[in-house]
Each structure stands twice: as structure tokens, then as C-alpha cells.
Amino acid sequence: MDQDGPTDATNALAGIRVVEFSHMIFGPSCGLVLADLGADVIKVEPPEIGDRTRRLRGAGAGFFPMFNRNKRSLALNVKTAAGLAVARRLIDGADVLIENFRPGAMDRLGLGYQALRDSNPGLIYYSAKGFLPGPYEHRAALDEVVQMMSGLAYMTGPPGRPLRAGASVVDIMGGAFGVIGILAALRERERTGRGQRVTSALFESAVFLCGQHMLQHQVTGAPAKPMPMRDPAWAVYDVFTCRDGAQVFVGVVSNTQWRDFCADFQLDDLLADSELA
């Protein structure tokens, strides 16, 4: 391996086994990244029906192939004694467990962290939840709901019309935070030999995305304006319609970029105008 050049990270987690009890996007996106990094991810699905995203159409038609690539699947009824025994054997040989069910659901099945840690003390148990512990922790959550609650939809839409982002950004970011926590726990296990519980949540992930705007309010004393509103500090930062009807987004946020922009588009008269510097 060339230590001075780019390296291939697709086998970074080779030898790590992950058992995934999750559905939709949040939990599966975490397993997806681990699989892309080389982990052996076994997705446990309900028998006969499987993950419900297998049957989605329209806007959801791409969910299953996108978030479940590089995984192996196993249909297993963990509500039966035989199915539960198979699940326990899988988990006892795993490094990581992923689940994104309602709080308490895995405990009721006999697959909560406390029930598993004795037989597999090195297990890293990742829970993808709607909310971290607090007044809302037992509420159901959706990507769209926490976008509205956190202010992300307010920052995305035009004034007076909050809009969800055009992709499942909070589900995916929540899963990415889960990956970060799992990697940190794996690193800690190398030192201590012990696993631990890791949790990330949709609401807190969405709040993190809005942190810069919250701090803007504290620094300036004025509420942040939705992003579609033009900010006079960045005079060229918008979608422009060209002569042929095509649209192009132009973002110029520094004097260096302004000089480069004017040079690339041969706008010498604009560059020479001192009022535009």
C-alpha cells in the first residue's frame, strides 16, 4: 500500500459484523455507510413482507436499493422462540447492532442492550431514535416533523412558507452521526475490550444543522432570515436566468472570488467599478 497516496477505505471495517434491525431510511443509512466501509452487514427483516420500503412506489421507489446495498438480508420472526434464538446467536457473534424502533420495542422482544451485554460484552448497540432522552423521547418522529420543529424548514422555505428540504437530510445525517458514534465506540473497545450503547436522534441532528442560525441570532441580536432571502453581505448569491433561458446559480462570497468571476466571464467593466469591490 502506498502510504503517500490515496488509500482505499472500502475495506476499512473488514472483519466487523453488523446485525441491523431497522427499516425506512434512518437506521438503514447507518448500516449502509458501515457496509460501504467494508463491514459485513446482515439486515434482519420480517418474514414474508420484508422491509416495507421494498414495496414503496413513487417518491419512495428508490429507498430500498439506495439504503440497503452491500448488505445481506435474513427474514426472521423474532416474536417466536425459534426466531429469537437465531437472532440471539447472530448478535452474540456480532460487533455492532443497529435498531431504529420505538423506545422499549427491542426490550419487549428480549433484544434490549441490557439483555445482550452479558453474552456479548463487546457489543456496540446503536439506537436510532426520534429524540434523545427528555420530554419528547417517547414521541414518534419523522424527518419532516423535526425539520419543522427545529427551524430547518423555516430556513429552507421563503418567508412565511416553511418547506422541508428536497431530500431526507435529517434521516441520513442522523445515520451518519450514528456511524461516527459507532466508530468511536469501536476505537474505545480496542482500549477497554468493552462495548457500549450509542444513540443518535432525528430532532437533535436537525437542531445541529440549524446551530449556525441560532448562533447568528445570539451574535447579531436579530433573528436569522430564511435562506431564500437575499443577504446584502453576499451581493452575488442567487439563481440567474441566462439569455437562452437556462438557469445558473452563482455564488460570489469574497473579493478574490469576485475578481476571478469577473475575469472568467470577461466582465472588466464590473471589475473596474470600485463601488462593487
Rosetta blueprint (number, residue, H / E / L):
1 M L
2 D L
3 Q L
4 D L
5 G L
6 P L
7 T L
8 D L
9 A H
10 T H
11 N H
12 A L
13 L L
14 A L
15 G L
16 I L
17 R E
18 V E
19 V E
20 E E
21 F E
22 S L
23 H L
24 M L
25 I L
26 F H
27 G H
28 P H
29 S H
30 C H
31 G H
32 L H
33 V H
34 L H
35 A H
36 D H
37 L L
38 G L
39 A L
40 D E
41 V E
42 I E
43 K E
44 V E
45 E E
46 P L
47 P L
48 E L
49 I L
50 G L
51 D L
52 R H
53 T H
54 R H
55 R H
56 L L
57 R L
58 G H
59 A H
60 G H
61 A L
62 G L
63 F H
64 F H
65 P H
66 M H
67 F H
68 N L
69 R L
70 N L
71 K E
72 R E
73 S E
74 L E
75 A E
76 L L
77 N L
78 V L
79 K L
80 T L
81 A H
82 A H
83 G H
84 L H
85 A H
86 V H
87 A H
88 R H
89 R H
90 L H
91 I H
92 D H
93 G L
94 A L
95 D L
96 V E
97 L E
98 I E
99 E E
100 N L
101 F L
102 R L
103 P L
104 G L
105 A H
106 M H
107 D H
108 R H
109 L L
110 G L
111 L L
112 G L
113 Y H
114 Q H
115 A H
116 L H
117 R H
118 D L
119 S L
120 N L
121 P L
122 G L
123 L L
124 I E
125 Y E
126 Y E
127 S E
128 A E
129 K E
130 G L
131 F L
132 L L
133 P L
134 G L
135 P L
136 Y L
137 E L
138 H L
139 R L
140 A L
141 A L
142 L L
143 D H
144 E H
145 V H
146 V H
147 Q H
148 M H
149 M H
150 S H
151 G L
152 L H
153 A H
154 Y H
155 M H
156 T H
157 G L
158 P L
159 P L
160 G L
161 R L
162 P L
163 L L
164 R L
165 A L
166 G L
167 A L
168 S L
169 V H
170 V H
171 D H
172 I H
173 M H
174 G H
175 G H
176 A H
177 F H
178 G H
179 V H
180 I H
181 G H
182 I H
183 L H
184 A H
185 A H
186 L H
187 R H
188 E H
189 R H
190 E H
191 R H
192 T H
193 G L
194 R L
195 G L
196 Q L
197 R E
198 V E
199 T E
200 S E
201 A E
202 L H
203 F H
204 E H
205 S H
206 A H
207 V H
208 F H
209 L H
210 C L
211 G H
212 Q H
213 H H
214 M H
215 L H
216 Q H
217 H H
218 Q H
219 V H
220 T H
221 G L
222 A L
223 P L
224 A L
225 K L
226 P L
227 M L
228 P L
229 M L
230 R L
231 D L
232 P L
233 A L
234 W L
235 A L
236 V E
237 Y E
238 D E
239 V E
240 F E
241 T E
242 C L
243 R L
244 D L
245 G L
246 A L
247 Q E
248 V E
249 F E
250 V E
251 G E
252 V E
253 V L
254 S L
255 N H
256 T H
257 Q H
258 W H
259 R H
260 D H
261 F H
262 C H
263 A H
264 D H
265 F L
266 Q L
267 L L
268 D H
269 D H
270 L H
271 L H
272 A H
273 D L
274 S H
275 E H
276 L H
277 A L
